[in-house]
Structures are given as structure tokens and as C-alpha cells.
Amino acid sequence: MKAIQVSGEGLVWADFDRPQCGPGELRIQVVASAINRADLLQRNGGYPPPPGASPIMGLECAGTVTEIGEGVSSFAIGDEVCALLAGGGYAEEVVVPAGQVLPVPKGVSCVDAAALPEVFATAYLNLYMEADLAPTERVIVHAGASGVGTAALQMLKHSNNPSFVTVGNQAKLDQCIALGADGGSIRHEGSFLAAAQAWAENGVDVILDPVGGQYLMDNLTALGLGGRLVLIGLMSGAVTEVNLGLLMMKRARVVGSTLRARPIGEKALVMDGLKRDVWPKIEAGLIEPIIEARFPIEQTADAHALMAGNDTVGKILLTV
């Protein structure tokens, strides 16, 4: 099979060993994958795959089942599916545990379904499982125009949770509000804290943060009593100072969370939650994958450059 591989500072679409399909696994003929910021980190050596995972980039894909491993009864040859991956999505074929695979929702094309698994699983895991979000609780979503952000905003709208975003410009803020956000702040205009405090006078309940570093103290200040900060990325750095007294007085929790290296069983629980709680809303047209652009997989370098420019809203797809 062919796959995208790092060659010097470039990317090449070249032959790669075909993975074996073992017990509990499915082989998928890939029709599309999608870019995540973690792919850019992996390409530059900053985010190696977990032990045993494919060295190929790509944390999600969609396509057709072509082989079924021993013990798998929930899928059939020819099914259109999308999958959450630990790696391997930038390829013609991928092998993945069946618990990380879901049927393509009705009304969504197989190509566009590649925009669903990673970002919706990340948002669902961290909002509803890690933060234990309850209806009507208020949420700040940093990087609201990102893939995870656009997924989170749509889910929050339908779970009755008001949301506030931080974004890079007014156009992104307008798009986030159209997706369900109640308000927001543009990061180039200064700290979000004053605007967030005006929006939630008693503090916010949950913050979903892929930024880290420079946002930590403003995040803790913005939290209300019993608030939860879920840290899912370190775009502004991994080291900063913290006022532990603020944590204690607010009885706040700071949760560090990653998805990629979790055991298969934990990922399967997240996917089960998506199928139960989110897939029906997608099929009803209430939630949709937000897609900025589609590139042939041979143009992966151009797609990476587009994401690195930070001007996108939602997902960038790679079609095979």
C-alpha cells in the first residue's frame, strides 16, 4: 500500500508495508483522513506515536471495511465506517480495533465522515466524561474555531450548556456564534478574562483548554466554585506559575487529558458515548462536521501549511 512518509523536511506518498489484521480488528480501505495539530507535532519529532501504534501520521479516517478479524461481529465487509486511530490514517489502508470504529452517520458522506472521530471523541471525552458536565453549566472553549472547538460548540448547544469562546479574529467569532456560542473574545485584543467574567458573573463551571501555559492563571480566575479546567494541549507552553490558594478556595480541579495513548477499552467507551448521544443528532441534521478544505492526500504538505497558518475553521480533509 501507499502512505504519507516524512522525507527530510518534506512529505512523500510512497510504498509502505501493509498492516496485518489481527483478532478484534478491522481493515479499512481509506477514502479520507483528516489533519490534527498533533500530526504537525509528530512530523517535527515532537509527538511520537504510542508503543505499538503505526508510525504513519493520521489519527482518524473513514472508508470501507475490507477485512474482519477473529471475534468481530459488529461489522460486515463493505460497511462504510469512520475510525479513531492511534496512527496510520494517512494511508490507503488501516487496521484498527473494532471498538474504535463507528458506522458513518446517515446523511454524511463517507469522505466527510473522516472529520468526525478525533475531534468529537476529544470534545465528548473531556466535556462529558472528564469534566462531568451537567446541563446549564457554563463552559469556556478556547480555540473555539478549531476542529475540537467546532465539535464542542455544537454538542454544548444541544446539551443545554451556554458557551464562551476565544478565537483569533472576528470572522471566527461570528462563525462560532453561528454554531452555538453565546459570546467570545478575540485573543489578539488582550486577555479573555474580563469578557468571560462579564458573561458569567459567578464564574464558569468548565474550561476546555488546548492552550496551556499563558492561559492558566486567567483560567483559574475565571472558574467558579467547584469549577473544572480540562487541559488538552500546550500550544502556549508547558511551564507556568500557579496560585495554589486560588485552587483551594474555589475547590477547583485541573484535569490533564490526552486521548491518543489511552487503552482500547477506554477509547471504546468514548465511541459508545458518541454513538449513543451524538450520532442521532448528526443524523437528524442538528450537528455536522465543519470542514474548511479538502486536499488530495498527495498534497498533504500543502494541507499542513494551511493548518499551520491558523486561519482555518473546523477540519482539513485528505482524500485518498
C-alpha positions in Angstrom: 0.0 0.0 0.0 1.0 3.7 -0.2 1.2 6.1 2.7 2.5 9.5 3.5 6.0 9.4 5.0 8.4 12.1 6.2 11.4 12.5 4.0 13.8 15.2 5.2 11.7 18.3 5.6 9.1 17.1 3.1 6.3 14.5 2.8 6.1 11.8 0.2 3.3 9.4 -0.9 5.2 6.2 -1.2 5.1 2.4 -0.7 4.8 1.2 2.9 4.3 -2.3 4.4 0.7 -3.3 4.6 -0.5 -3.8 8.2 -1.8 -7.2 9.4 -5.4 -7.6 10.6 -5.5 -9.5 13.9 -8.2 -10.6 16.3 -10.6 -7.9 17.3 -9.6 -5.7 14.4 -10.9 -4.4 11.1 -9.1 -3.5 7.9 -10.4 -0.3 6.3 -9.9 0.8 2.8 -9.4 4.5 3.4 -11.3 7.1 1.4 -10.3 10.1 3.5 -8.3 11.1 6.6 -8.1 14.4 8.4 -5.4 16.6 9.8 -5.0 17.3 13.5 -2.5 19.6 15.1 -0.8 16.6 16.7 0.2 15.5 13.2 2.3 18.6 12.7 4.0 17.9 16.0 4.6 14.3 15.1 6.1 15.3 11.7 8.6 17.5 13.5 9.5 14.8 16.1 7.6 16.3 19.0 4.8 13.8 19.4 5.9 10.2 18.8 3.2 7.5 18.4 2.4 5.3 21.4 4.2 2.0 21.6 2.8 -0.5 19.1 1.0 2.2 17.1 1.6 2.8 13.4 4.4 5.3 12.7 2.3 6.8 9.9 0.6 10.1 10.8 -3.2 10.3 10.9 -5.5 10.0 14.0 -8.8 9.3 12.2 -10.1 8.1 8.9 -13.2 7.0 7.0 -13.6 4.3 4.4 -14.9 0.8 3.7 -14.4 -2.4 5.7 -12.5 -4.9 3.7 -11.4 -7.5 6.3 -12.7 -8.6 9.6 -10.6 -10.1 12.4 -11.5 -13.0 14.6 -14.1 -12.2 17.2 -15.6 -9.1 15.5 -19.3 -9.4 14.9 -20.5 -5.8 14.8 -19.4 -5.0 11.3 -19.6 -6.6 7.8 -17.4 -6.4 4.7 -18.5 -3.4 2.7 -19.7 -1.3 5.7 -18.9 2.4 5.5 -17.2 3.4 8.7 -15.1 6.1 10.4 -12.4 5.3 13.0 -10.4 6.8 15.8 -6.8 5.9 15.3 -3.5 5.9 17.3 -1.8 6.5 14.0 -1.9 5.3 10.4 -4.6 7.4 8.8 -2.5 8.9 6.0 -2.6 5.7 4.0 -4.5 3.6 1.6 -5.4 1.0 4.3 -5.5 1.0 8.1 -6.1 -1.7 10.7 -7.9 -0.6 13.9 -9.5 -2.2 16.9 -13.3 -2.6 16.2 -14.1 -0.7 19.4 -12.7 2.4 17.9 -14.9 2.2 14.8 -18.4 3.6 14.2 -20.7 3.5 11.2 -20.8 6.6 9.0 -23.8 8.6 10.2 -26.8 8.6 7.8 -26.7 11.8 5.7 -22.9 12.3 5.9 -20.7 11.3 3.0 -18.0 8.7 3.7 -15.4 11.4 2.9 -16.8 14.0 5.2 -17.1 11.4 8.0 -13.3 11.5 8.3 -13.8 14.9 10.0 -15.8 13.3 12.9 -13.9 10.7 15.0 -10.9 12.5 16.6 -12.5 15.9 17.4 -15.9 14.7 18.5 -14.2 12.0 20.6 -11.9 14.5 22.2 -14.7 17.0 22.9 -17.0 14.3 24.3 -14.4 12.7 26.5 -13.2 15.9 28.1 -16.5 17.7 28.5 -18.9 15.0 29.5 -16.7 12.3 30.9 -13.6 14.1 32.4 -15.4 17.3 33.5 -18.7 15.5 34.2 -20.6 18.4 32.7 -24.2 18.9 33.8 -27.0 20.7 31.9 -27.0 24.5 32.2 -23.4 24.6 33.4 -21.3 27.3 31.7 -18.3 26.4 29.5 -15.3 28.3 28.0 -14.0 26.7 24.9 -10.5 28.0 24.0 -9.6 27.8 20.3 -13.3 27.7 19.5 -12.8 27.7 15.8 -10.6 24.6 15.8 -11.8 21.1 14.9 -12.4 20.2 18.6 -13.9 23.7 19.3 -16.4 23.5 16.5 -17.4 20.0 17.6 -17.7 21.1 21.3 -19.8 24.1 20.5 -22.4 22.1 18.6 -22.6 19.4 21.4 -22.9 22.1 24.1 -25.8 23.8 22.3 -27.8 20.5 22.3 -26.9 19.6 25.9 -28.1 23.0 27.2 -24.7 24.4 28.2 -24.0 28.1 27.4 -20.6 28.6 25.9 -18.0 31.3 25.5 -15.1 31.1 23.1 -11.7 32.5 22.5 -10.7 32.9 18.8 -8.2 34.6 16.6 -10.4 37.1 14.7 -13.9 38.5 14.3 -14.8 36.2 11.4 -14.0 33.2 13.5 -16.0 34.6 16.4 -19.0 35.1 14.1 -18.8 31.5 12.9 -18.6 30.2 16.4 -21.6 32.1 17.4 -23.4 30.7 14.4 -22.5 27.2 15.8 -24.0 28.0 19.2 -21.6 30.0 21.2 -23.2 32.8 23.3 -20.2 35.1 23.2 -16.4 35.3 23.0 -13.1 37.1 23.0 -10.5 37.7 20.3 -7.1 36.8 21.6 -5.2 39.4 19.8 -7.2 42.1 21.6 -5.9 41.0 25.0 -6.9 38.7 27.8 -10.3 37.0 27.6 -10.8 37.3 31.4 -12.8 40.5 31.7 -15.2 39.5 29.0 -15.6 36.0 30.4 -16.3 37.4 33.9 -18.9 39.7 32.5 -20.5 36.8 30.7 -20.5 34.5 33.8 -20.7 36.7 36.9 -20.4 33.8 39.3 -17.6 32.1 37.3 -17.7 29.4 34.7 -18.1 25.7 35.5 -15.8 24.1 32.9 -13.0 25.3 30.7 -11.7 23.2 27.7 -8.2 24.4 27.1 -5.7 23.3 24.4 -3.5 26.4 25.0 -2.0 25.8 28.4 0.9 27.9 29.7 -0.1 31.6 29.5 -3.8 30.9 30.0 -3.5 29.1 33.3 -3.9 31.9 35.8 -6.7 33.6 33.8 -8.4 30.2 33.6 -8.3 29.6 37.3 -9.5 33.2 38.0 -12.5 32.7 35.6 -13.6 29.4 37.3 -16.4 29.5 39.8 -16.7 27.3 42.9 -16.2 23.7 42.0 -15.0 24.6 38.5 -13.1 22.2 36.3 -10.3 23.1 34.0 -9.5 20.3 31.5 -6.2 20.8 29.8 -5.9 19.0 26.4 -3.0 20.8 24.8 0.1 23.0 25.3 0.0 25.4 22.4 1.5 28.3 24.5 3.9 26.2 26.6 4.1 23.6 29.3 5.6 25.6 32.2 4.0 28.4 34.1 3.3 29.6 37.7 0.1 28.7 39.6 -1.6 30.2 42.6 -2.4 27.1 44.6 -4.5 29.2 47.1 -6.9 30.0 44.2 -7.3 26.3 43.5 -8.1 25.6 47.2 -10.5 28.5 47.7 -12.5 27.6 44.6 -12.3 23.8 45.3 -11.4 23.7 41.6 -10.0 20.7 39.7 -7.4 20.8 37.0 -7.5 17.7 34.8 -4.8 16.8 32.3 -6.1 14.7 29.5 -4.9 13.0 26.3 -6.8 10.6 24.0 -4.2 9.0 21.7 -2.4 6.8 24.2 -5.4 5.6 26.2 -6.2 1.8 26.2 -8.5 0.4 23.6 -11.2 -0.2 26.2 -11.3 3.5 27.3 -11.5 4.6 23.6 -14.3 2.2 23.0 -16.3 3.7 25.9 -15.9 7.2 24.3 -17.0 5.9 20.9 -20.0 4.2 22.5 -21.0 7.5 24.0 -20.7 9.2 20.7 -22.9 6.6 19.0 -25.5 6.9 21.7 -25.5 10.7 22.3 -24.1 12.4 19.2 -24.7 10.2 16.2 -28.5 10.6 16.4 -28.1 14.4 16.4 -25.8 14.2 13.3 -28.3 12.0 11.5 -31.1 14.5 12.4 -29.1 17.3 10.9 -28.6 19.1 14.2 -24.8 18.6 14.3 -22.5 18.4 11.3 -18.8 18.1 10.6 -17.3 21.5 10.0 -14.8 21.3 7.1 -12.5 24.1 5.9 -10.9 22.4 3.0 -10.3 19.1 1.2 -6.9 18.1 -0.4 -5.8 15.0 -2.3 -3.6 13.1 0.0 -0.6 13.7 -2.3 -0.9 17.4 -1.3 -0.6 16.7 2.4 2.3 19.2 2.8 0.0 22.0 1.5 -2.7 20.9 3.9 -0.3 21.0 6.8 0.8 24.5 5.7 -2.8 25.6 5.7 -3.3 24.4 9.3 -0.1 25.9 10.5 -1.3 29.3 9.3 -4.1 29.3 12.0 -6.7 30.8 9.6 -8.9 27.7 9.4 -12.3 26.9 10.9 -13.0 23.2 11.6 -11.3 20.4 9.8 -9.0 19.9 6.8 -9.5 16.6 5.0 -7.2 14.4 2.9 -8.9 12.4 0.2 -7.4 9.1 -1.0 
